[in-house]
Every structure is written in structure tokens, then in C-alpha cells.
């Protein structure tokens, strides 16, 4: 009697943010894991050793940091002759920390700005100018990642080395603190050792807790989902996860420093496979826009690009 209603595209307002309804969220194309991961390139970085972190700015350029005060933007594109002769990559630019301390970790915002953590500050570099975004008291920031909403997730340790937590910031405003499970037990080990962090596509927060020999994954609300402590069949070798990253398929990839390999997990913590590719002391990890894995080797100070999807 009254005619017909045409379909509507519905947006839901929640906490002031516009959220797409599930029907309008596009899923990435499915990419199966390759039977054999393929090494694409290797570059030198001018770090003597102690290369710790790598972050993709784009497909060909990566930010790196290591055991000195200088962060370097490098070109990953090398020809076969350069690689054969073991030549260094092209240095595009470099930034030194204002404090003179080595940066603990680096990240790249969605706008392409560099973020780094220092002794008690989190800083952002815009047009080569360093701005301090967060200054902490009683806690020291360690490792950092950028979320899909451009928030900062920061792992930190208390000054007395007895507590660890993950804190979410929007700009300089703290939005969330994640420290304990539902039983009040600490989620993360309490020492100051390595706790690299990454946000998965499903918004899970993934921390590689080296001292606990575990990858600890909580959901967006901070509730524990699972702990991965190494391949179930590997009962003899130690598992020491350091760098961690995720890809478009919601895989979790973590560098196993002791065993010179990368573990690939699905989003629920199930082991899928290893990546070896002649890796030596893998440490920092990131994934570029084409889902190529970029690995920083700590001792050799080389960066390797690997295709695994």
C-alpha cells in the first residue's frame, strides 16, 4: 500500500567515532602461504651490530634503529650486483635523538611521521623536527606501534623494574592501560627486557615477551585471548621471541632469536609454519604494503626482505 523501502547504507555512531556496519567493511583478498618462502633482497645498514628495529615507510624505504643514537631511513631497493658485492643500501636521511640516548624502538604513523621511544619520553619527528608527545614519571617506555586508528600502543616498565604494562595513547592522552588478567595476575613479565608490540587486523594487541618466552595476545579491551610459547613439538629448544608484526591475513609473525627463524601463527595462536631463509639472529620485524616480510638481523646489522605469501 505504501510503496517500498530502498536499502540503506547504515553508519553507527559509537563514542563519537563513525563505525562501518559489517556489510560495508571490505575483507582483504585471501593470500595463501607459499610452500617455500622466497628471499628477495638483503641490504647493509651501516650499523656495526645491534640492529634492533625496522619499520616500513613504504614498499622500498624502511626506518631502522640500533645500538646508537641515530635512526636511519634506508632504501631497500638494491640490484643484484650491489647485493653480490655486499654493498650498503642508500642512506636517505638520518635523525639523532635529542637526549643522546639510543632509541628503544621506532614506529611510523599513518601520515609517515617517525615515532621513537627514549628513556622516559615518546617523541615524534615532523619535518626533521623532534616533538616530545609523552613524558612519563615512574615508568619508562620501551616498544611502540601505531594502531589502525593512529593511536600509540606502548609497552613500558616501572622504574623499580617490578611491573610491566601496555598503554594506549591518543596523541598525549592516555586512553587505556593493560596490565592484569581477569584473576589479577600480571599479563607480562616484570623485567625490562624486550617486549615488542603489534596490533593485528582484528584489533588484538600482540606482545612478544622475551623473558616469559611467550607471545601474549589480548583483545581490544585488554582481555587475555591466548599465550603462544613455541611449537608444541619443540620441547628441547628455548623459544625467545623478540620482534613481532602482523599482516593483511591477520597472521602473527614473531622473530625467534635463539633458533634463527620466524614463527607464523594464525590470529588464534595456532602455529602454521617457520620461515628460515638463512636468517641469522633475526630481531626486528615489519610487513610492507604487499605483505613482504622485512627482517632486521641484530648481529649482522643486515635487513632482509622475504616473500612468504
VOVEX-900175 format. One record per residue (C-alpha): residue number from 1; residue in three letters; y, z, x. Coordinates in steps of 0.25 Angstrom, whole numbers, plus 5000, padded with zeros to 4 digits. Example, Ala and Ser with C-alpha at 12.3 -4.5 7.8 and 13.67 -1.06 7.14 Angstrom:
BEGIN
R    k    r    c2    c3    c1
R    1  ALA  4982  5031  5049
R    2  SER  4996  5029  5055
end
This chain:
BEGIN
R    k    r    c2    c3    c1
R    1  UNK  5000  5000  5000
R    2  UNK  5010  5004  5011
R    3  UNK  5006  4993  5021
R    4  UNK  5000  4996  5035
R    5  UNK  5004  5004  5047
R    6  UNK  5004  4997  5061
R    7  UNK  4998  5004  5073
R    8  UNK  5008  5013  5081
R    9  UNK  5009  5016  5095
R   10  UNK  5010  5031  5096
R   11  UNK  5016  5039  5107
R   12  UNK  5014  5054  5107
R   13  UNK  5025  5064  5112
R   14  UNK  5020  5076  5119
R   15  UNK  5028  5085  5127
R   16  UNK  5039  5075  5128
R   17  UNK  5031  5064  5134
R   18  UNK  5027  5052  5127
R   19  UNK  5011  5050  5128
R   20  UNK  5004  5038  5124
R   21  UNK  4993  5038  5114
R   22  UNK  4979  5036  5119
R   23  UNK  4979  5022  5114
R   24  UNK  4991  5018  5122
R   25  UNK  4986  5023  5135
R   26  UNK  4980  5012  5144
R   27  UNK  4968  5014  5152
R   28  UNK  4967  5008  5166
R   29  UNK  4957  4997  5168
R   30  UNK  4943  5002  5172
R   31  UNK  4940  5001  5187
R   32  UNK  4926  5004  5191
R   33  UNK  4924  5010  5205
R   34  UNK  4920  5000  5216
R   35  UNK  4906  5001  5221
R   36  UNK  4911  5001  5235
R   37  UNK  4926  5006  5237
R   38  UNK  4933  4996  5246
R   39  UNK  4943  4999  5257
R   40  UNK  4956  4991  5256
R   41  UNK  4965  4996  5267
R   42  UNK  4968  5006  5278
R   43  UNK  4981  5010  5284
R   44  UNK  4986  5019  5294
R   45  UNK  4997  5029  5291
R   46  UNK  5004  5034  5304
R   47  UNK  4999  5048  5301
R   48  UNK  4991  5053  5313
R   49  UNK  4982  5060  5304
R   50  UNK  4983  5069  5292
R   51  UNK  4986  5059  5281
R   52  UNK  4985  5067  5268
R   53  UNK  4991  5060  5256
R   54  UNK  4993  5045  5251
R   55  UNK  5000  5041  5239
R   56  UNK  5001  5027  5233
R   57  UNK  5015  5022  5231
R   58  UNK  5009  5008  5227
R   59  UNK  4998  4999  5230
R   60  UNK  5002  4997  5244
R   61  UNK  5010  5009  5248
R   62  UNK  5006  5023  5250
R   63  UNK  5013  5036  5253
R   64  UNK  5006  5045  5264
R   65  UNK  5008  5059  5270
R   66  UNK  5000  5067  5280
R   67  UNK  5002  5078  5291
R   68  UNK  5016  5075  5294
R   69  UNK  5030  5076  5286
R   70  UNK  5030  5060  5284
R   71  UNK  5026  5053  5271
R   72  UNK  5024  5038  5273
R   73  UNK  5024  5026  5264
R   74  UNK  5014  5016  5269
R   75  UNK  5010  5002  5265
R   76  UNK  4995  5001  5262
R   77  UNK  4994  4986  5263
R   78  UNK  4989  4982  5276
R   79  UNK  4982  4969  5281
R   80  UNK  4968  4969  5287
R   81  UNK  4974  4967  5301
R   82  UNK  4982  4979  5300
R   83  UNK  4970  4987  5295
R   84  UNK  4961  4982  5306
R   85  UNK  4971  4985  5317
R   86  UNK  4973  4999  5310
R   87  UNK  4988  4997  5309
R   88  UNK  4997  5007  5302
R   89  UNK  5002  5004  5288
R   90  UNK  5016  5000  5286
R   91  UNK  5025  5013  5284
R   92  UNK  5035  5010  5273
R   93  UNK  5042  5023  5273
R   94  UNK  5041  5038  5276
R   95  UNK  5046  5051  5271
R   96  UNK  5047  5064  5278
R   97  UNK  5046  5078  5271
R   98  UNK  5059  5085  5272
R   99  UNK  5053  5098  5276
R  100  UNK  5045  5092  5287
R  101  UNK  5032  5097  5282
R  102  UNK  5021  5087  5279
R  103  UNK  5020  5084  5264
R  104  UNK  5008  5090  5257
R  105  UNK  5006  5078  5248
R  106  UNK  5013  5066  5242
R  107  UNK  5013  5058  5229
R  108  UNK  5020  5046  5223
R  109  UNK  5028  5047  5210
R  110  UNK  5027  5036  5199
R  111  UNK  5040  5031  5204
R  112  UNK  5035  5030  5218
R  113  UNK  5042  5042  5224
R  114  UNK  5035  5051  5235
R  115  UNK  5032  5065  5232
R  116  UNK  5027  5075  5242
R  117  UNK  5024  5090  5243
R  118  UNK  5029  5099  5254
R  119  UNK  5028  5113  5258
R  120  UNK  5034  5119  5245
R  121  UNK  5040  5106  5239
R  122  UNK  5037  5094  5231
R  123  UNK  5046  5082  5235
R  124  UNK  5049  5068  5230
R  125  UNK  5054  5057  5238
R  126  UNK  5064  5047  5231
R  127  UNK  5071  5036  5240
R  128  UNK  5066  5044  5252
R  129  UNK  5074  5056  5247
R  130  UNK  5066  5069  5246
R  131  UNK  5068  5077  5234
R  132  UNK  5061  5091  5232
R  133  UNK  5055  5091  5218
R  134  UNK  5048  5104  5218
R  135  UNK  5049  5117  5227
R  136  UNK  5039  5128  5226
R  137  UNK  5038  5142  5229
R  138  UNK  5025  5150  5231
R  139  UNK  5018  5137  5230
R  140  UNK  5016  5125  5239
R  141  UNK  5014  5110  5234
R  142  UNK  5002  5103  5240
R  143  UNK  4998  5090  5234
R  144  UNK  5004  5082  5223
R  145  UNK  5002  5070  5213
R  146  UNK  5010  5062  5203
R  147  UNK  5005  5062  5189
R  148  UNK  5005  5051  5179
R  149  UNK  5017  5057  5172
R  150  UNK  5024  5058  5186
R  151  UNK  5022  5074  5187
R  152  UNK  5019  5080  5200
R  153  UNK  5006  5088  5202
R  154  UNK  5006  5097  5214
R  155  UNK  4995  5105  5220
R  156  UNK  5000  5118  5226
R  157  UNK  4996  5131  5233
R  158  UNK  5003  5144  5233
R  159  UNK  5010  5149  5245
R  160  UNK  4999  5160  5247
R  161  UNK  4988  5150  5246
R  162  UNK  4981  5157  5235
R  163  UNK  4984  5147  5223
R  164  UNK  4984  5132  5220
R  165  UNK  4989  5125  5208
R  166  UNK  4993  5111  5203
R  167  UNK  5007  5110  5197
R  168  UNK  5013  5098  5189
R  169  UNK  5028  5095  5190
R  170  UNK  5037  5086  5182
R  171  UNK  5048  5084  5193
R  172  UNK  5050  5098  5197
R  173  UNK  5046  5105  5185
R  174  UNK  5032  5112  5185
R  175  UNK  5024  5107  5172
R  176  UNK  5010  5113  5175
R  177  UNK  5002  5122  5184
R  178  UNK  4987  5121  5186
R  179  UNK  4980  5132  5194
R  180  UNK  4969  5138  5186
R  181  UNK  4957  5134  5177
R  182  UNK  4954  5140  5163
R  183  UNK  4948  5152  5169
R  184  UNK  4960  5155  5178
R  185  UNK  4953  5151  5191
R  186  UNK  4961  5142  5201
R  187  UNK  4959  5127  5200
R  188  UNK  4962  5125  5214
R  189  UNK  4958  5131  5228
R  190  UNK  4969  5141  5233
R  191  UNK  4971  5136  5247
R  192  UNK  4982  5126  5252
R  193  UNK  4972  5115  5255
R  194  UNK  4972  5101  5249
R  195  UNK  4974  5099  5234
R  196  UNK  4977  5085  5232
R  197  UNK  4980  5081  5217
R  198  UNK  4980  5069  5208
R  199  UNK  4982  5066  5193
R  200  UNK  4971  5058  5186
R  201  UNK  4974  5047  5176
R  202  UNK  4968  5057  5165
R  203  UNK  4979  5067  5170
R  204  UNK  4969  5076  5176
R  205  UNK  4974  5083  5189
R  206  UNK  4965  5082  5201
R  207  UNK  4966  5091  5213
R  208  UNK  4957  5089  5226
R  209  UNK  4956  5103  5230
R  210  UNK  4950  5102  5244
R  211  UNK  4948  5117  5247
R  212  UNK  4940  5118  5234
R  213  UNK  4932  5105  5237
R  214  UNK  4935  5100  5223
R  215  UNK  4943  5091  5215
R  216  UNK  4949  5099  5203
R  217  UNK  4953  5091  5191
R  218  UNK  4961  5097  5179
R  219  UNK  4966  5090  5167
R  220  UNK  4981  5088  5164
R  221  UNK  4982  5102  5158
R  222  UNK  4976  5109  5171
R  223  UNK  4962  5112  5165
R  224  UNK  4951  5110  5175
R  225  UNK  4942  5098  5172
R  226  UNK  4933  5098  5184
R  227  UNK  4931  5100  5199
R  228  UNK  4925  5090  5208
R  229  UNK  4918  5096  5220
R  230  UNK  4912  5084  5226
R  231  UNK  4900  5075  5223
R  232  UNK  4889  5083  5217
R  233  UNK  4878  5078  5226
R  234  UNK  4886  5081  5239
R  235  UNK  4883  5096  5241
R  236  UNK  4883  5095  5257
R  237  UNK  4897  5089  5260
R  238  UNK  4910  5096  5257
R  239  UNK  4920  5090  5247
R  240  UNK  4935  5091  5252
R  241  UNK  4944  5083  5242
R  242  UNK  4958  5080  5247
R  243  UNK  4966  5068  5241
R  244  UNK  4964  5065  5226
R  245  UNK  4968  5053  5217
R  246  UNK  4965  5047  5204
R  247  UNK  4964  5032  5199
R  248  UNK  4966  5024  5187
R  249  UNK  4952  5027  5183
R  250  UNK  4954  5042  5183
R  251  UNK  4945  5043  5195
R  252  UNK  4948  5055  5204
R  253  UNK  4947  5052  5219
R  254  UNK  4947  5062  5230
R  255  UNK  4946  5062  5245
R  256  UNK  4935  5070  5251
R  257  UNK  4940  5073  5265
R  258  UNK  4927  5079  5270
R  259  UNK  4918  5067  5266
R  260  UNK  4927  5055  5269
R  261  UNK  4927  5050  5255
R  262  UNK  4933  5049  5241
R  263  UNK  4927  5055  5229
R  264  UNK  4929  5047  5216
R  265  UNK  4928  5055  5203
R  266  UNK  4930  5051  5188
R  267  UNK  4940  5059  5180
R  268  UNK  4930  5069  5176
R  269  UNK  4926  5073  5190
R  270  UNK  4913  5065  5191
R  271  UNK  4910  5059  5205
R  272  UNK  4910  5044  5205
R  273  UNK  4909  5040  5220
R  274  UNK  4914  5041  5234
R  275  UNK  4924  5032  5242
R  276  UNK  4921  5031  5257
R  277  UNK  4927  5019  5263
R  278  UNK  4926  5024  5277
R  279  UNK  4936  5035  5273
R  280  UNK  4939  5046  5284
R  281  UNK  4946  5059  5280
R  282  UNK  4951  5054  5266
R  283  UNK  4963  5063  5261
R  284  UNK  4974  5058  5252
R  285  UNK  4971  5048  5241
R  286  UNK  4979  5039  5231
R  287  UNK  4975  5027  5222
R  288  UNK  4985  5015  5221
R  289  UNK  4988  5008  5208
R  290  UNK  4976  4999  5210
R  291  UNK  4967  5011  5211
R  292  UNK  4964  5009  5226
R  293  UNK  4962  5022  5233
R  294  UNK  4971  5026  5245
R  295  UNK  4965  5036  5255
R  296  UNK  4973  5044  5266
R  297  UNK  4963  5047  5277
R  298  UNK  4968  5060  5283
R  299  UNK  4964  5060  5297
R  300  UNK  4965  5045  5300
R  301  UNK  4978  5044  5292
R  302  UNK  4974  5031  5286
R  303  UNK  4976  5026  5272
R  304  UNK  4964  5018  5265
R  305  UNK  4965  5010  5252
R  306  UNK  4951  5009  5245
R  307  UNK  4948  5001  5232
R  308  UNK  4937  5009  5224
R  309  UNK  4940  5003  5210
end
